[in-house]
Amino acid sequence: MTTDPSHPPNLPGMDHAGEHFEEGDEAPPRGAHAMAIVRWALIGLMAVAAVASVVYYFGGFHFSSAGETGTQYYCPMHPSIVQDHPGECPICSMTLVPREGGKGKTQPAPQKVQEDTKSMSGMPGMAGMPGMQMPDAGQSTAPGSESTGPGAAGREGRIPAGLGPVDLTSDRIQLLGMRTAPVKREQLDPELRTVGYVAANEKGLAQLHTRFAGWIEQLNVNQTGERVRRGQVLASIYSPELLNAQQEFINARRWSSESGDPKSVSQMTVSGLAADARRRLELLGISKTEIDRLAQSGQPLRALPVRSTVNGYVTAKNVQQGQYVDPSAVMFEVADLSTVWVLADVYEYQIDRISVGQRGTLELVGLPGRTFSGHVQFIYPSIDAATRTLRVRFEFPNSDLKLRPGMYGNVQLQLGRKIGLVVPSEALVDTGEVQYVFLALGGGHFEPRRVRVGERSGEKVQILEGVEEGDVVVTTANFLIDSESRLRATIEGATGSAPQLASDADQVIDKAKYPDKYQQYRACEVQHRGMGTMEEDCKNAIPKPWK
């Protein structure tokens, strides 16, 4: 290996240029400065991230999510679960529902909310979703207390127990598909509806017996349901007793005709015997026509006819050819169906609305689309102890025999016209114990109002007390608003007669600083109390900090 004397070798203590350094003052390796800069940059970024995490945890600032400017996904049952991508709720496993615009959308003006309330179209919704605004920490929502909304004067005590006012955003109103209608003063044609069944008119029923014993020699009507006329021969009966009575009548008439002086004692006696014999035949049920025919012929009849006493239909035939019958046997039953009865039952509270002579209509299940007209013919004097109903009897003409005994249908009774305040029937919420409506007071504010109901006519209900003409009531989505109203009242601890739920929300969450989280916490307790771990899962899903 040769060396060039003009280029001295690099020895320890010398740099690349040949400069000599003392021991310990060597030059740093190539790239050391760049590595130092990168190292300090990473340390700085980690410090900034740590500080930001601490500040965010204690609520110092809020990072805007992508959902605030795009699509957010939330759980309808747990509104606190919100994320910027599709998925399932970690509490109830429901599929998250998309919501456009996120939380960055501004609240519309009260006038705009009221306009949206009146121009809503039907869309499905669910109570408890975002848009249902809970009251602020200091706002009173006790049921029965005076509302702070428009027109609140004089409404104290009209809110039913267990309910409270509800505030909705314009978006939420449209999502519910809510519609409203004004309270109007209109004419009502109230009617009473019940169910009735057709029965034979008892005035047209007849049972045919004989007044003597004998044997049926000829049966002219041999089937049930056959139509018969008054005076028509139904059967012929041979009776020794009747044959003897005929013979006595014929002999008495012959003796009377053979006697000379009509004023003699013997003549008067014979005439009396003839009259007695004729009277006996009449008492045995023989018609005057048959007796006159017997007097003219002078020959007794072997078998005398049994005739129908009414026009109608044979509803029962209890004899056969050659059968022996006596006065106790019912041979035929005939019903006159030219008019029929319809028997209907009404409840006790409806009794005062019914009177004899009122017009009624009948719609039969077996004859859809056809209506029959009749009237109240009789109101029974006693109430059925088992059903607590009173029976009412209608009478309907039945010349074409369309109404047959045993048919049933709907009976409508016209009660007379009335004028009063009316609302659509779907606006009324009837729990069985209390009846109320939800008033739209403007600005997205809705208030339950107790009412007293009067007559009903079709799709309209008369309101006797609780609202005034011109008030606006909610006609759709009542169930959803009712659920939210009850939830709100329960959360605020103003359920009236309902027991209070034990809660640790005041100890866990600062209500003054985080009212929204406080309401969500209480909602978890109300909705999921007694449902296993769902209550704790719901609470843990509420973003922190809480204090």
VOGU-3710 file (C-alpha; in Angstrom, 3 decimals, decimal comma):
1> mttdpshppn> 0,000/0,000/0,000  1,535/3,228/-1,058  0,843/6,658/0,312  0,779/9,957/-1,342  3,010/12,408/0,559  0,869/15,312/-0,637  -2,307/13,937/1,087  -1,725/13,104/4,762  -3,870/10,371/6,271  -6,922/11,084/8,469
11> lpgmdhageh> -5,804/10,467/11,983  -7,797/10,641/15,265  -8,156/14,195/16,338  -8,308/15,511/12,804  -11,442/16,373/10,723  -11,929/15,512/7,137  -10,097/18,638/6,075  -7,163/17,594/8,083  -7,822/20,018/10,917  -6,587/18,801/14,264
21> feegdeappr> -8,926/18,675/17,351  -8,235/18,031/20,945  -9,546/14,819/22,462  -13,322/15,120/23,324  -13,968/17,805/20,710  -14,655/15,440/17,806  -17,228/16,504/15,126  -20,752/14,905/15,330  -21,611/12,108/12,918  -23,152/12,963/9,571
31> gahamaivrw> -27,036/13,575/9,905  -27,015/14,110/13,669  -28,501/17,623/13,420  -31,445/16,415/11,288  -32,216/13,584/13,725  -32,220/16,024/16,618  -34,717/18,284/14,869  -37,068/15,351/14,152  -36,777/14,104/17,748  -37,761/17,460/19,253
41> aliglmavaa> -40,669/17,863/16,778  -42,133/14,507/17,844  -41,803/15,413/21,509  -43,628/18,700/20,860  -46,483/17,036/19,008  -46,962/14,506/21,800  -47,051/17,284/24,357  -49,662/19,216/22,376  -51,822/16,072/22,005  -51,609/15,361/25,726
51> vasvvyyfgg> -52,598/18,910/26,639  -55,487/18,838/24,124  -56,760/15,544/25,545  -56,786/16,912/29,086  -58,544/20,120/28,003  -61,141/18,199/25,975  -61,846/15,839/28,863  -62,633/18,746/31,162  -64,855/20,448/28,569  -62,460/23,197/27,563
61> fhfssagetg> -63,358/22,946/23,875  -65,257/20,726/21,448  -63,945/19,206/18,241  -66,422/19,475/15,417  -67,296/16,082/14,012  -67,901/15,283/10,425  -71,548/14,705/11,291  -72,085/18,397/12,078  -71,632/19,302/8,460  -72,773/16,036/6,925
71> tqyycpmhps> -74,884/13,061/7,988  -75,061/11,980/11,619  -76,473/8,683/12,861  -78,372/8,406/16,137  -80,449/5,898/18,101  -84,189/6,702/18,256  -84,453/5,061/21,691  -81,267/6,639/23,081  -80,724/10,112/21,555  -77,391/10,480/23,338
81> ivqdhpgecp> -75,859/7,875/20,996  -74,656/9,930/18,010  -71,860/9,076/15,548  -70,775/10,020/12,045  -71,002/6,541/10,490  -73,708/3,819/10,286  -73,868/1,122/12,933  -75,863/-0,219/15,860  -76,705/1,287/19,221  -74,381/-0,179/21,888
91> icsmtlvpre> -77,275/-0,196/24,378  -80,271/-1,680/22,554  -78,661/-2,862/19,294  -81,088/-0,838/17,179  -79,876/0,285/13,751  -78,796/3,911/13,903  -80,986/6,337/11,948  -79,420/8,993/9,674  -80,075/12,648/10,398  -79,075/15,301/7,904
101> ggkgktqpap> -77,284/18,445/8,986  -76,090/17,352/12,415  -76,142/19,737/15,365  -74,841/22,651/13,409  -78,286/23,578/12,175  -79,754/26,716/13,642  -83,138/26,803/15,319  -85,877/28,414/13,186  -87,793/31,436/14,311  -91,048/30,803/16,264
111> qkvqedtksm> -93,127/32,052/13,352  -91,390/29,616/11,008  -92,013/26,731/13,431  -95,684/27,578/13,585  -95,887/27,666/9,796  -94,169/24,302/9,591  -96,611/22,955/12,162  -99,548/23,840/9,919  -98,007/22,496/6,696  -96,654/19,130/7,813
121> sgmpgmagmp> -96,933/15,938/5,796  -97,183/12,454/7,294  -93,827/10,892/8,173  -93,112/8,211/10,763  -91,440/9,128/14,060  -90,784/8,007/17,588  -90,997/9,781/20,925  -87,768/10,579/22,674  -85,742/11,299/19,514  -83,637/14,443/19,087
131> gmqmpdagqs> -85,733/17,516/18,574  -87,851/16,814/21,665  -86,498/19,634/23,824  -86,433/19,002/27,542  -86,929/21,968/29,873  -84,037/23,952/31,232  -82,853/23,388/34,739  -84,853/26,235/36,179  -88,003/25,841/34,072  -91,132/24,628/35,854
141> tapgsestgp> -92,982/21,836/34,104  -95,204/20,502/36,844  -98,500/19,202/35,450  -101,321/21,533/36,288  -98,997/24,537/36,614  -99,426/27,670/34,506  -97,714/27,450/31,139  -95,275/30,109/30,028  -96,273/29,821/26,367  -98,581/32,118/24,429
151> gaagregrip> -102,075/32,414/25,855  -101,087/30,877/29,178  -103,379/33,075/31,265  -106,258/31,218/32,853  -104,969/27,729/32,036  -103,770/26,869/35,527  -104,938/23,435/36,617  -106,064/22,362/33,134  -103,024/20,174/32,387  -103,791/16,524/33,283
161> aglgpvdlts> -101,718/14,941/36,032  -98,672/13,094/34,763  -98,281/15,266/31,646  -96,292/18,357/30,810  -95,744/20,835/27,972  -93,518/19,749/25,089  -91,227/21,874/22,900  -90,356/20,619/19,431  -88,045/21,860/16,743  -89,240/22,414/13,208
171> driqllgmrt> -87,289/19,392/11,983  -88,820/17,180/14,638  -92,333/18,415/13,810  -91,869/17,500/10,177  -90,372/14,128/11,068  -93,412/13,263/13,199  -95,756/14,103/10,323  -97,822/16,217/12,680  -101,035/17,907/11,541  -103,227/20,391/13,364
181> apvkreqldp> -106,812/21,633/13,098  -108,654/24,627/14,591  -111,491/24,314/17,076  -114,696/25,291/15,253  -118,316/25,911/16,184  -120,375/23,661/13,927  -123,657/21,814/13,701  -123,605/18,193/14,831  -125,915/15,351/13,897  -125,146/13,013/16,799
191> elrtvgyvaa> -126,108/9,393/16,556  -125,991/6,369/18,811  -124,501/3,191/17,408  -125,115/-0,290/18,720  -125,617/-3,852/17,519  -129,015/-5,511/17,147  -130,571/-8,703/15,827  -133,815/-9,362/13,985  -136,641/-11,182/15,773  -140,212/-12,064/14,819
201> nekglaqlht> -142,918/-9,629/15,836  -144,635/-11,261/18,778  -147,932/-9,644/17,758  -147,922/-11,785/14,628  -147,132/-15,144/16,284  -149,832/-17,813/16,523  -149,986/-21,349/17,928  -152,639/-23,667/16,532  -154,309/-26,204/18,832  -157,482/-28,273/18,652
211> rfagwieqln> -160,206/-28,029/21,293  -161,028/-31,671/20,936  -159,153/-34,956/20,717  -158,882/-36,918/17,475  -156,761/-38,309/14,679  -155,242/-36,417/11,752  -156,738/-37,893/8,600  -155,222/-35,399/6,150  -152,182/-33,069/6,525  -152,364/-30,224/4,012
221> vnqtgervrr> -149,204/-28,388/5,195  -146,460/-30,939/5,674  -143,262/-28,811/5,823  -141,844/-26,069/7,986  -141,307/-22,642/6,428  -144,297/-22,857/4,087  -146,208/-19,635/3,627  -149,890/-19,776/4,603  -152,845/-17,400/4,439  -155,426/-16,653/7,056
231> gqvlasiysp> -158,255/-19,200/6,808  -156,166/-21,722/4,845  -156,805/-25,382/5,795  -153,725/-26,860/7,462  -155,093/-30,300/8,424  -158,347/-32,344/8,800  -159,135/-34,225/12,048  -161,544/-37,067/12,798  -162,996/-36,816/16,311  -165,805/-38,974/17,766
241> ellnaqqefi> -166,554/-36,183/20,234  -166,967/-33,662/17,436  -169,064/-36,118/15,399  -171,525/-36,496/18,304  -171,761/-32,721/18,708  -172,596/-32,338/15,004  -175,277/-35,019/15,232  -176,893/-33,344/18,242  -177,004/-30,020/16,372  -178,627/-31,626/13,291
251> narrwssesg> -181,252/-33,470/15,406  -182,116/-30,336/17,398  -182,728/-28,395/14,182  -184,885/-31,208/12,765  -187,048/-31,320/15,894  -187,431/-27,574/15,826  -188,663/-27,617/12,222  -191,183/-30,416/12,902  -192,815/-28,670/15,860  -196,065/-26,760/15,026
261> dpksvsqmtv> -196,880/-23,820/17,292  -193,714/-21,725/17,817  -195,160/-20,373/21,101  -195,756/-23,732/22,660  -193,591/-24,915/25,518  -192,279/-27,852/23,566  -191,287/-25,669/20,618  -189,385/-23,265/22,869  -187,621/-26,170/24,483  -186,549/-27,659/21,136
271> sglaadarrr> -185,357/-24,247/19,892  -183,270/-23,887/23,033  -181,687/-27,287/22,435  -180,752/-26,266/18,857  -179,137/-23,049/20,092  -177,221/-24,943/22,763  -175,965/-27,461/20,193  -174,761/-24,639/17,921  -173,026/-22,933/20,830  -171,237/-26,160/21,701
281> lellgiskte> -169,838/-26,443/18,172  -168,582/-22,859/18,338  -166,844/-23,578/21,639  -165,153/-26,592/20,083  -163,521/-24,252/17,553  -165,788/-24,797/14,550  -166,169/-21,636/12,483  -169,593/-20,134/11,764  -169,136/-20,879/8,089  -168,678/-24,582/8,817
291> idrlaqsgqp> -171,698/-24,611/11,143  -173,963/-22,927/8,551  -172,785/-25,420/5,928  -173,577/-28,267/8,343  -177,089/-26,855/8,983  -177,812/-26,635/5,255  -176,551/-30,109/4,378  -177,995/-31,896/7,390  -175,114/-34,378/7,230  -172,280/-34,469/9,831
301> lralpvrstv> -168,713/-34,182/8,575  -166,374/-37,080/9,305  -163,266/-34,871/9,553  -163,337/-31,163/10,248  -160,609/-28,783/8,937  -158,080/-26,887/11,093  -157,484/-23,432/9,597  -154,701/-20,833/10,049  -155,696/-17,761/12,022  -152,972/-15,447/10,600
311> ngyvtaknvq> -151,000/-14,758/7,457  -147,386/-15,764/7,706  -144,911/-18,614/7,632  -145,033/-21,955/9,399  -142,171/-21,790/11,871  -142,954/-25,120/13,573  -144,876/-28,259/12,548  -145,304/-30,784/15,356  -147,735/-33,326/13,840  -147,671/-36,113/11,253
321> qgqyvdpsav> -150,261/-37,888/9,117  -152,469/-40,160/11,273  -151,156/-38,789/14,570  -153,465/-38,601/17,582  -153,728/-35,093/19,021  -155,466/-33,568/22,009  -156,069/-29,979/23,150  -152,647/-29,805/24,901  -150,668/-30,444/21,677  -149,292/-27,541/19,613
331> mfevadlstv> -149,923/-28,593/16,040  -148,465/-25,580/14,170  -146,691/-22,297/14,901  -147,183/-19,495/12,376  -145,335/-16,137/12,337  -146,445/-13,010/10,519  -143,198/-11,386/9,239  -144,747/-8,393/7,489  -143,232/-6,364/10,343  -140,277/-7,490/12,447
341> wvladvyeyq> -138,516/-6,403/15,608  -134,855/-5,510/16,019  -133,600/-5,923/19,567  -130,586/-3,824/20,568  -128,759/-3,193/23,852  -127,521/0,213/25,026  -125,409/1,123/28,052  -126,736/2,816/31,154  -125,197/6,199/30,399  -127,014/6,240/27,025
351> idrisvgqrg> -130,517/5,651/28,400  -131,453/9,330/28,699  -130,673/9,862/25,009  -133,359/7,403/23,838  -137,126/7,858/23,603  -140,006/6,012/21,968  -140,622/7,129/18,391  -137,017/8,067/17,526  -135,983/7,132/14,007  -133,309/4,513/13,500
361> tlelvglpgr> -131,576/2,723/10,663  -130,302/-0,831/10,322  -127,383/-2,076/8,242  -127,204/-5,850/8,022  -123,978/-7,789/7,773  -125,618/-10,097/5,247  -126,843/-7,215/3,047  -123,967/-4,724/2,841  -124,793/-1,373/1,346  -128,536/-1,556/2,039
371> tfsghvqfiy> -130,161/0,450/4,834  -133,554/-0,186/6,475  -135,546/2,465/8,336  -137,619/1,940/11,469  -138,406/3,505/14,829  -138,110/2,820/18,557  -141,242/0,888/19,473  -140,550/-0,003/23,122  -137,925/0,538/25,831  -137,681/-2,320/28,280
381> psidaatrtl> -138,159/-1,418/31,958  -135,205/-3,308/33,493  -131,436/-3,475/33,024  -129,533/-6,706/32,499  -127,536/-7,219/35,693  -124,808/-9,214/33,906  -124,068/-6,807/31,024  -125,366/-3,567/32,603  -127,288/-2,786/29,418  -130,887/-1,854/28,636
391> rvrfefpnsd> -132,774/-3,515/25,795  -134,473/-1,322/23,184  -136,974/-2,670/20,641  -137,212/-1,260/17,130  -139,969/-2,040/14,638  -139,178/-2,294/10,914  -141,542/-2,949/7,971  -140,655/-6,115/6,062  -142,928/-6,413/3,064  -140,240/-7,983/0,848
401> lklrpgmygn> -139,028/-10,374/3,572  -135,428/-9,144/3,425  -135,291/-9,011/7,210  -135,286/-12,557/8,531  -135,309/-13,539/12,201  -131,801/-14,278/13,426  -129,998/-11,706/11,258  -127,843/-9,140/13,029  -126,368/-5,803/12,059  -125,499/-2,260/13,145
411> vqlqlgrkig> -128,226/0,029/14,448  -127,868/3,807/14,255  -130,207/6,005/16,250  -130,556/9,673/15,281  -130,479/11,895/18,397  -131,281/15,308/16,906  -129,114/18,197/15,721  -126,928/20,277/18,055  -124,506/23,202/17,685  -121,237/23,409/19,631
421> lvvpsealvd> -117,437/23,457/19,582  -116,074/20,468/17,686  -112,644/18,944/17,016  -111,636/15,977/14,851  -112,062/12,710/16,715  -108,388/11,806/16,202  -107,386/14,896/18,225  -108,929/13,457/21,404  -106,832/11,274/23,709  -109,111/9,159/25,909
431> tgevqyvfla> -107,470/7,069/28,640  -110,768/5,915/30,126  -110,264/8,089/33,210  -109,366/11,421/31,635  -109,821/12,983/28,209  -107,489/15,620/26,806  -106,108/17,204/23,642  -102,756/18,777/22,769  -102,872/22,472/21,922  -100,376/23,937/19,442
441> lggghfeprr> -99,455/27,255/21,042  -96,917/28,394/18,445  -93,140/28,439/18,422  -93,021/24,643/18,576  -94,704/24,671/22,014  -97,441/22,093/22,722  -99,520/21,772/25,858  -101,919/19,022/27,014  -105,358/20,303/27,950  -108,061/18,440/29,864
451> vrvgersgek> -111,472/18,567/28,158  -115,047/17,437/28,748  -116,591/15,610/25,803  -120,191/15,851/24,622  -121,807/14,291/21,554  -120,035/12,468/18,740  -120,968/12,639/15,082  -118,948/10,723/12,525  -115,348/11,966/12,679  -116,175/14,917/14,944
461> vqilegveeg> -116,403/15,251/18,719  -118,179/17,981/20,661  -116,062/19,654/23,377  -118,106/21,092/26,236  -115,235/22,466/28,311  -111,465/22,953/28,065  -110,902/24,718/24,737  -112,150/27,828/23,000  -113,123/28,583/19,437  -110,014/29,257/17,355
471> dvvvttanfl> -107,632/27,142/19,447  -105,399/24,833/17,411  -105,237/21,153/18,365  -102,917/18,381/17,201  -104,694/15,732/15,125  -101,849/13,330/14,262  -98,808/12,010/16,165  -100,727/12,420/19,430  -99,349/9,180/20,797  -95,766/10,289/20,238
481> idsesrlrat> -96,313/13,678/21,856  -98,167/12,018/24,726  -95,228/9,682/25,361  -92,769/12,574/25,344  -95,032/14,628/27,594  -95,244/11,848/30,156  -91,502/11,264/29,990  -90,828/14,941/30,505  -93,173/15,171/33,483  -91,622/12,060/35,042
491> iegatgsapq> -88,084/13,340/34,609  -88,979/16,645/36,224  -90,461/14,811/39,192  -93,987/16,069/38,631  -96,019/12,968/37,894  -98,808/13,821/40,322  -99,930/10,517/41,834  -97,064/8,419/40,414  -94,262/7,453/42,874  -90,879/9,170/42,423
501> lasdadqvid> -87,972/7,143/41,028  -84,833/6,979/43,115  -82,080/8,873/41,288  -78,424/9,736/41,820  -78,345/12,229/38,928  -77,862/15,213/41,247  -74,739/13,645/42,748  -73,280/12,434/39,459  -73,986/15,345/37,062  -73,786/19,086/37,552
511> kakypdkyqq> -77,317/20,036/36,517  -76,577/23,751/36,215  -73,519/23,254/34,016  -74,734/20,293/31,900  -78,550/20,395/31,795  -78,748/18,339/28,591  -76,672/15,518/30,040  -78,709/15,675/33,233  -81,917/15,182/31,255  -80,392/12,296/29,311
521> yracevqhrg> -79,286/10,678/32,562  -82,797/10,949/34,034  -84,287/9,649/30,782  -82,109/6,522/31,075  -83,471/5,949/34,582  -87,100/6,400/33,508  -86,911/4,337/30,323  -84,741/1,441/31,495  -85,360/1,105/35,253  -85,737/-2,597/36,021
531> mgtmeedckn> -84,359/-3,733/32,623  -81,102/-5,282/33,756  -77,920/-3,584/32,616  -79,647/-1,403/30,005  -79,940/1,468/32,490  -76,208/1,527/33,234  -75,316/1,054/29,575  -77,511/4,024/28,680  -75,874/6,195/31,344  -72,342/5,202/30,324
541> aipkpwk> -73,098/6,204/26,740  -73,603/9,859/27,773  -70,446/11,830/26,860  -68,322/13,055/29,731  -67,429/15,266/31,557  -70,465/15,368/33,866  -69,113/17,853/36,419
//
